[in-house]
Amino acid sequence: MRHRKRRTRLSMMGARRKATLRNMVKSLLKYQRIVTTLARAKEAKRVAEPLITMSKIDTVASRQRAFAILTDRDLVKKLFGEISPLFKNRMSGYTRIIPVGFRRGDGATMAILELTEKTIIEKLPRKKKEKAKAEESKEAASETAKKEEPKKHKPTLQEEKLHEKAKSEGKKIADTKGFMKNIRGLFRKRGDR
């Protein structure tokens, strides 16, 4: 009997549904907030909440169980190291669903699924970011220039001949005036030449 074993199928086969929910939970833990449909958000919440509860007890077995769901070592490390300490005083309610509106294409109800406790990520203004990137690229360029000085390549006799031939052909093309002369030459019959 299936007492209290409700599962929303999300119009997907089992393996695809499982992979979709797994990827949504990975994104939720990685970015701390995702935008999706309301039905998918509810199902992803049912996967994410037990994971966070499991991560509060840091044992090898709980890490293995988390890895079985997430299949990403770095994400498991982040879950146990950064996310679970945020919820140490909370018994439940690790995620929240905020309805956003309707999707323009098909009218599906959209929602934001996010963690209730988040780490604060400081964002630099764009100008500072661009300056920092420019300085890093300059430093990297100067280091590579110091490491290896470019060797001057002395062209061989064949390379010089090819270069001169290309120049002379370029001059010939530039000397011929008129667009139609070039086109007529392409379409002439063998007897006309």
C-alpha positions in Angstrom: 0.0 0.0 0.0 1.2 3.5 -0.7 0.1 5.3 2.4 1.5 8.8 2.6 4.0 8.2 -0.2 3.1 11.1 -2.4 5.4 11.8 -5.3 4.9 14.5 -7.9 6.1 13.1 -11.2 6.7 16.4 -12.9 5.8 14.8 -16.2 9.1 13.0 -16.4 10.3 9.5 -16.3 12.0 8.4 -13.0 15.7 8.7 -14.0 15.2 12.1 -15.6 13.2 13.4 -12.7 15.9 12.2 -10.2 18.7 13.8 -12.3 16.7 17.1 -12.5 16.1 17.3 -8.8 19.7 16.4 -8.1 21.0 19.2 -10.4 18.5 21.7 -8.8 19.8 20.8 -5.3 23.4 21.1 -6.4 22.6 24.6 -7.9 20.8 25.6 -4.7 23.7 24.6 -2.5 26.2 26.3 -4.9 24.4 29.6 -5.5 22.1 29.6 -2.4 19.2 30.7 -4.6 17.5 29.4 -7.8 14.5 30.4 -9.9 12.3 27.5 -11.1 8.6 26.5 -11.4 6.6 26.1 -8.2 6.2 22.3 -8.5 9.9 21.7 -9.1 10.8 24.0 -6.2 8.5 22.0 -3.9 10.1 18.7 -4.9 13.7 20.1 -4.7 12.9 21.4 -1.2 12.0 17.8 -0.2 15.5 16.7 -1.3 17.5 19.6 0.1 16.1 19.8 3.6 17.1 16.3 4.6 20.6 16.8 3.1 21.1 19.9 5.4 19.8 18.0 8.4 22.2 15.1 7.6 25.1 17.6 7.3 24.7 18.8 10.9 26.2 15.5 12.1 29.7 15.3 10.5 30.5 11.6 10.2 31.9 9.5 7.4 28.6 7.8 6.9 26.7 11.1 6.6 29.3 12.4 4.1 28.9 9.2 2.1 25.1 9.5 2.1 25.4 13.1 1.0 27.9 12.2 -1.8 25.4 9.5 -3.0 22.9 12.2 -3.6 25.1 15.1 -4.8 27.9 13.1 -6.6 30.3 16.1 -6.2 33.1 16.0 -3.6 33.6 19.8 -3.6 29.9 20.4 -3.0 29.8 17.8 -0.1 32.8 19.6 1.4 31.0 23.0 1.0 27.8 21.5 2.5 29.5 20.2 5.6 32.0 23.1 6.0 30.1 26.2 5.1 26.4 25.6 4.9 25.7 23.4 7.9 27.3 25.8 10.4 24.8 28.5 9.2 21.9 26.3 10.4 23.3 25.0 13.7 20.7 26.8 15.8 17.8 25.9 13.5 15.9 22.6 13.7 14.1 22.9 10.3 13.0 25.4 7.7 16.3 25.6 5.9 14.8 26.7 2.6 12.0 29.0 1.6 9.8 29.2 -1.5 8.8 32.7 -2.7 6.3 32.8 -5.6 7.4 35.2 -8.3 4.7 35.2 -10.9 4.0 33.5 -14.2 6.3 32.4 -17.0 5.7 34.3 -20.1 5.8 31.4 -22.6 3.5 28.8 -21.0 2.1 30.6 -18.0 3.7 28.2 -15.4 3.9 29.5 -11.9 7.5 30.5 -11.1 9.1 30.6 -7.7 12.4 31.3 -6.0 13.9 28.5 -3.9 16.5 29.9 -1.6 18.3 29.0 1.7 17.0 30.9 4.7 20.5 31.6 6.0 23.1 32.7 3.5 26.7 33.6 3.4 27.4 37.2 2.5 29.3 37.6 -0.7 30.8 41.1 -1.1 30.7 42.4 -4.6 33.2 44.9 -5.9 32.0 47.7 -8.1 32.7 47.1 -11.8 35.5 49.6 -12.1 37.4 48.0 -9.3 37.0 44.6 -10.8 38.2 45.8 -14.2 41.2 47.5 -12.7 42.1 44.4 -10.7 41.8 42.2 -13.8 43.9 44.6 -15.9 46.6 44.7 -13.2 46.6 40.9 -13.0 46.9 40.5 -16.8 49.7 43.1 -16.9 51.6 41.2 -14.2 51.1 37.9 -16.0 52.2 39.4 -19.3 55.4 40.9 -17.7 56.2 37.6 -16.0 55.9 35.6 -19.2 57.9 38.2 -21.1 60.7 37.9 -18.5 60.7 34.1 -18.6 61.1 33.7 -22.3 62.4 36.4 -24.6 61.1 35.9 -28.1 63.7 34.5 -30.5 64.0 36.3 -33.8 63.1 33.9 -36.6 65.4 34.2 -39.6 63.3 33.3 -42.7 64.6 30.7 -45.0 65.2 31.2 -48.7 61.9 29.4 -49.6 59.9 31.5 -47.2 61.4 34.7 -48.7 60.4 33.6 -52.2 56.9 32.7 -51.1 56.6 36.1 -49.4 57.8 38.0 -52.5 55.5 35.9 -54.8 52.5 36.8 -52.5 53.4 40.5 -52.7 53.7 40.4 -56.5 50.3 38.7 -56.8 48.8 41.2 -54.5 50.1 44.0 -56.7 48.7 42.4 -59.8 45.3 42.2 -58.3 45.5 45.8 -57.1 46.7 47.0 -60.6 43.7 45.6 -62.5 41.0 48.2 -62.6 37.4 47.5 -62.6 35.3 44.9 -61.0 33.8 43.6 -64.3 37.2 42.7 -65.8 37.9 40.2 -63.0 34.5 38.7 -63.3 34.7 38.4 -67.2 38.0 36.6 -66.8 36.4 34.0 -64.6 33.5 33.2 -67.0 35.3 33.1 -70.4 35.3 30.0 -72.4 38.6 28.3 -73.1 38.4 29.3 -76.8 38.0 33.0 -76.0 41.3 33.2 -74.1 
